[in-house]
Amino acid sequence: MQFRRRSWAHKFSDAFRGLSRAVRSQSSFAVHLAVAAVVVALAAALRVSAVEWCLLVGAIAVVLTAEIFNSAVESLARAFGTGWNPRVRDALDMASAAVLVAACGAAVVGLIVFGSRLLTLVGS
């Protein structure tokens, strides 16, 4: 099988189409985007350091990436039918678990970055 060469413009176009598809078709992706927007707004309001920005942006990117991969696995599973299959179920469960692990890790990063600042604000 021979593959045709694709331009960088086509590659980026396909990637942005995939991102658009994830945003439009996955309600959980929209939730993660909303939470990310709140985190970015809070980080700006609290004037976090450059290192803390890097940690927060990295955590956000990991969660969104995991959600996109989860959506891709779900889409592939639907392409092969809607009947019950234990291997497909396992793949879907593992993809969902990846999102859960990423989100929990991001929550820990958020607690580390924001925790003391928020406690100070609440205590004032």
matplotlib code that plots the C-alpha trace (Angstrom):
import matplotlib.pyplot as plt

x = [0.0, 1.4, 0.6, 0.4, 2.3, 0.1, 1.1, 1.5, -1.6, -3.7, -2.3, -3.1, -6.5, -7.3, -6.1, -8.3, -11.3, -10.7, -10.6, -13.7, -15.5, -14.5, -15.8, -19.1, -19.9, -18.6, -20.4, -17.6, -15.1, -17.2, -17.2, -13.4, -13.1, -15.3, -13.2, -10.0, -11.4, -12.2, -8.7, -7.1, -9.2, -8.4, -4.7, -4.8, -6.7, -4.3, -1.2, 0.4, 4.1, 5.5, 6.3, 2.7, 1.3, 3.4, 2.0, -1.6, -1.4, 0.3, -2.4, -5.1, -3.4, -3.1, -6.9, -8.0, -5.7, -7.0, -10.6, -9.8, -8.3, -11.3, -13.6, -11.5, -11.8, -15.6, -15.9, -14.0, -16.1, -19.3, -17.8, -17.6, -21.2, -23.4, -23.5, -22.0, -18.5, -16.4, -13.2, -14.8, -16.2, -12.8, -11.2, -13.9, -13.5, -9.7, -10.0, -12.5, -10.1, -7.3, -9.5, -10.2, -6.5, -5.7, -8.4, -7.4, -3.8, -5.0, -7.1, -4.0, -2.0, -4.8, -4.9, -1.1, -1.1, -4.3, -4.8, -2.8, -3.9, -7.6, -7.3, -5.7, -8.6, -11.2, -9.5, -9.3]
y = [0.0, 3.4, 6.5, 9.9, 12.8, 15.4, 19.0, 20.6, 22.7, 19.6, 18.0, 21.1, 21.3, 17.7, 18.3, 21.4, 19.5, 16.9, 19.5, 21.1, 17.7, 17.0, 20.4, 20.1, 16.5, 15.7, 17.3, 16.2, 18.1, 21.2, 20.8, 20.4, 23.6, 25.5, 24.3, 25.3, 28.8, 29.1, 27.9, 30.4, 33.3, 32.4, 32.1, 35.5, 37.0, 35.5, 36.4, 33.0, 32.7, 31.6, 28.1, 27.8, 28.9, 26.1, 23.6, 24.7, 24.9, 21.5, 20.0, 21.5, 20.2, 16.7, 16.6, 17.9, 15.5, 12.5, 13.6, 13.8, 10.3, 9.1, 10.6, 9.0, 5.6, 6.1, 7.1, 4.0, 1.7, 3.1, 2.6, -1.2, -1.5, -1.0, -4.6, -5.5, -6.7, -7.2, -6.0, -2.8, -2.2, -2.7, -0.3, 2.3, 1.9, 2.3, 5.4, 6.9, 5.9, 7.9, 11.0, 10.3, 10.0, 13.1, 15.1, 13.9, 14.9, 18.3, 18.8, 18.0, 20.6, 23.1, 22.4, 22.9, 26.1, 27.7, 26.0, 28.4, 31.5, 30.5, 29.7, 33.1, 34.8, 32.8, 33.5, 37.3]
z = [0.0, -1.0, 0.9, -0.8, 0.6, 2.3, 2.7, 6.2, 5.4, 4.9, 8.0, 10.1, 8.4, 9.4, 12.9, 13.3, 11.8, 14.5, 17.2, 15.9, 15.8, 19.4, 20.6, 18.7, 19.3, 22.9, 25.8, 28.2, 26.0, 26.4, 30.2, 30.2, 28.1, 30.5, 33.5, 31.6, 31.0, 34.7, 35.6, 33.2, 34.5, 38.1, 37.3, 35.7, 38.6, 41.1, 39.0, 39.2, 38.3, 35.0, 36.3, 37.7, 34.3, 32.7, 35.1, 34.7, 30.9, 30.8, 33.0, 30.8, 27.6, 29.1, 30.0, 26.6, 24.8, 26.9, 26.1, 22.4, 22.4, 24.4, 21.7, 19.0, 20.6, 21.0, 17.3, 16.2, 18.4, 16.8, 13.4, 14.0, 15.2, 18.2, 19.4, 22.8, 22.7, 25.8, 24.1, 22.8, 26.3, 27.8, 25.3, 26.0, 29.7, 29.5, 27.4, 29.9, 32.7, 30.9, 31.1, 34.7, 35.6, 33.6, 35.3, 38.8, 38.0, 36.8, 39.9, 42.1, 40.1, 40.6, 44.3, 44.6, 42.6, 43.9, 47.4, 49.6, 47.7, 48.0, 51.7, 52.2, 50.3, 52.2, 55.6, 55.0]

ax = plt.figure().add_subplot(projection="3d")
ax.plot(x, y, z, "-o")
ax.set_aspect("equal")
plt.show()
